[in-house]
Amino acid sequence: MAFPIPAHLPRRASPQDVSSQILSKIDAATNRTLNAALTASWVSELDETITLTKLRLHERIQGDLPEFQRQSAAARSVQERLQTLTTNVDTLSNSVSHSETGLVPNLVRTLTGHAELAQQSTDARVEHEALSHLLACRKSLKSLEGLVKEGRLSQAVGACREVEALIEGTPAHLNETRIMVDVKRKFRAWAARNDEQLSDAYLRSVAISHHGASQGIILHASVQVRQSDAVIELSAILASLSPNSLSGHLSTLRRDLTSQFIDLISTQHVTTTVSSEALDHTFLLTPVAVNEGAPISRLENLSSFFEFLSTHLFSDLPPLQALSFTRSLCKPTTTSVLNNVLLTSLPSSFNLLSPFLKLAQEAVAFEDRILVGVLGNDTNDRPLKAWVNGLSGHYERQRRMQILNRSREIVVAWAEPSDTFLVEVDVVPVATPSVVPVQDEDTSPQDDAWGFDDEKGSTTDTLIDESMDEKISPVKDDAWGFDDDDAGVGADDTVDENGWGFEDDIPVESEQELDVSDVIPESPPTPPPVIDGNGEPEPDPSEAWGWNEDEGVPPEEESAWDDPWGDEPTAPVPEEPPAGTPPAAPPMSSPKVATRLEKALNKGKKKHINGSSATSSPIIMSPQPMQSTSTANATTASMNGHYAKSPSQLHNGTPLTKRPSRLDMRVPPKETYAASGRSKLIVRLAEDVLAEGKHIASSSIFSSLPSAESYTPLGTTLSLAAPAVFDLYRAVYPVKFSKDLQSPETGMRFANDCAYLAGEVERIKNGTSTLVVERLTEVARCLRVLSDSWFHDVLVREQKTLDTILTAGAQGFKYTGEQDRYDECEGAMIQVLKEVRRLASRLKGIVTKTKYYKAIGMAVEAALARILSDILALPDIPEVESHRLSELCHIFNAMEGLFVEDTNQEASMADITYLFEEGALVDFQVDELVRLVRALFADTPLRTNTIAKLMGGHPVPRE
């Protein structure tokens, strides 16, 4: 039964042909519907369909009968031809493949018989060839064996080559046979024995002997072969050795000749002995004392040695190996002569160059005669001559290495901290005209006379260049310029220039020459007590505070200058200048106190100061670093315009007469700083180097060298070692002594050394070549930069130390109303004060006074900036904490003594008040005076009252 088709699958379309339809009907019939009638209907339907098909075929044939007949005849013809072809193919197959009469079986039988006959012929031929080859090998092997046994080693070498050729020509089918393996084994044995005999003969012919301290080479022209009576010559031995064996022996001989003869002769003084007998030739070396003999004798000994080898050895070498062997000796000989004769003899002094030139010329002759003539070196490859032609450069480079080694020894050597010396630096003084003409131009004096906001023209905060001429330092001028009655100075004396000088470097020219008769030299002082901001001696900060009890009292005239250099002014009796001579320049002394202010004011009213009226204020100056001469001249010219027309001219309309100007140059003051003795040694070494370089450049000692070519002038390479000495110092010293440089003293001394070296470099560079001057200029610049950088690095470390103390101890100055927190803040402030004082004491005598003030000022400024930022960051400051903070800040009043050379340099608040009331300060704005008072004095009720008085404006000028 057929598999039922699922209902969901699509049904096949009903077929259209008759057979398919009938089959479908049969398939659809069941047992119930199937009967005879149904079957008869199917049969009748099939008969009817067949009949219809035949009728259609008949109609189709009848429709085109001629074509049907043509195709029917063609089909019958094809059938007949096929039958004929089949019969012919069967006949041909029988003729070819029949087992007895067929062509193929007969051909196969014939070819098989021919192949068997050819194989037999080949076997016979191969056997004959093998036997013939074996017979030849046997004869050659017997001949080789006989020659070796007889000691005829040279002929044996030829027999070996013959046997070797036979073995190499062995047929392939015979190559792996046992008889050929045995022949090869015997051949290798006899050939090895022959090589051993030749090697033994060579070793006995060329022998290196040692007799105590002496050693030599012995060459035998011929030797007897062992275990035979035959004698073989050296040339035959060398020609008979195999290439590999000869190459090995020559390599060993080259090594022995280089190490035991060439190097020995070039490094030591030896005596040579050459002996020749019948067939034996000996070259013997005997070392002598090191100090005996000149280096030129080593070249003579080398010449004798190579001449001996050329006569008795090189001529016996085979032509193919002779040239390569002799040339292989050129490089070690050249290297040995260069390293052991020339370089070791290269003098380290210019005076020894003349004898060395003779040695160099002899080395060139040795190269021509031996290396080129005997050893056959290339004529274009002459390293000794090239080296000698560049002798000047070699000498300078060797001296450069010696100088740098010496410099390194100086730099890394340990030195006593006390090994220092003082370096004086001069301050370039500013020319002060004693008589200044009065200008007629109308220029309103509205410039900033105090210079609080003048930062561009200020040189207070700039670094002072101590490296060029060591000539810059602060000036101690008479800041006030008021005259003393006891000094005998008339009313025509001028007030000194520069005023207070707070960030104002404008020099003011006086009308007449300042005649100062009291010269104040400096002498070692006794350290004065520290004065606080109110003029009272500073109590111990750990004690109770009571500094502001006498705030209303003006400060007394007592010294608050903690002089780190120990300079205390004294007053010797002045000397009268001779008649007819101009007054001497005023000495650079500390400013005097502003005493007798009323008299000074009256003098200012009678005489015009640089064209100013009677109401013009006297110029006040505080100590500061002096500006350069060019800057002073420029600013003086600008001040002439500033004070072009005096108030007296404006009020009265009567111009003053012009007077001739006469400049009065002050004696430049001096400052000192400490530099290590090491720096002197370095400078002295650099000076010697430059002197030697100049000597070489001016000498004609190298002019005798043939075709000497120099790409740089003589002496330049050696002179360039001078800047290299300073570069080596800059590179090595900070690394070698990095731990020591952490201390402020050593760090500042290193900065001083760099500044001193920079100045010395600028001094010694004159008179040298352009290239050396450029290098030394660059070295001086680098040393100055290193000096300034190290100076600031030391201060940065100290500032960090102070910041750490304030951070850990003060903790932002919070809750100072509590006693415990106040004590902690007080301890931190006292610790900062001690650190600053300790830094000041450690820098005393090391740096200049100017840098001392700058260093201490930067340290104090960092501490004050941190304190101010912490206090300003507090969100709220109650009254109690405000008083506590004020007390804490007053602790730093003890630092004022570190920055004041003399109490006479400070103008008291009473002086300023008096000058203001008298109208002597009309040239200054009120806000400028207020800023000055706030900058100079502590916050006291007296300062508050003074500021209030200043804010009221200038008084009306008196008629």
TAZI-V714537 format. One record per helix or strand. SS is the DSSP state (A for helix, B for strand). FROM is the first residue (numbers start at 0). TO is the last residue. Records with the same first field share a line. If there is no record, write none. Layout:
SS = FROM-TO / FROM-TO
This chain:
A = 17-27 / 35-62 / 64-96 / 102-149 / 152-167 / 171-174 / 177-204 / 233-239 / 242-266 / 294-311 / 313-315 / 318-344 / 349-371 / 382-388 / 390-411 / 484-486 / 546-549 / 596-605 / 628-641 / 646-651 / 676-697 / 700-703 / 715-735 / 739-741 / 743-763 / 769-808 / 810-812 / 818-842 / 848-871 / 878-897 / 902-904 / 908-916 / 925-935 / 940-950
B = 205-210 / 213-219 / 221-223 / 230-232 / 269-275 / 279-286 / 419-425 / 431-432 / 473-474 / 521-523 / 530-530 / 536-536 / 566-568 / 623-624 / 662-663 / 669-675
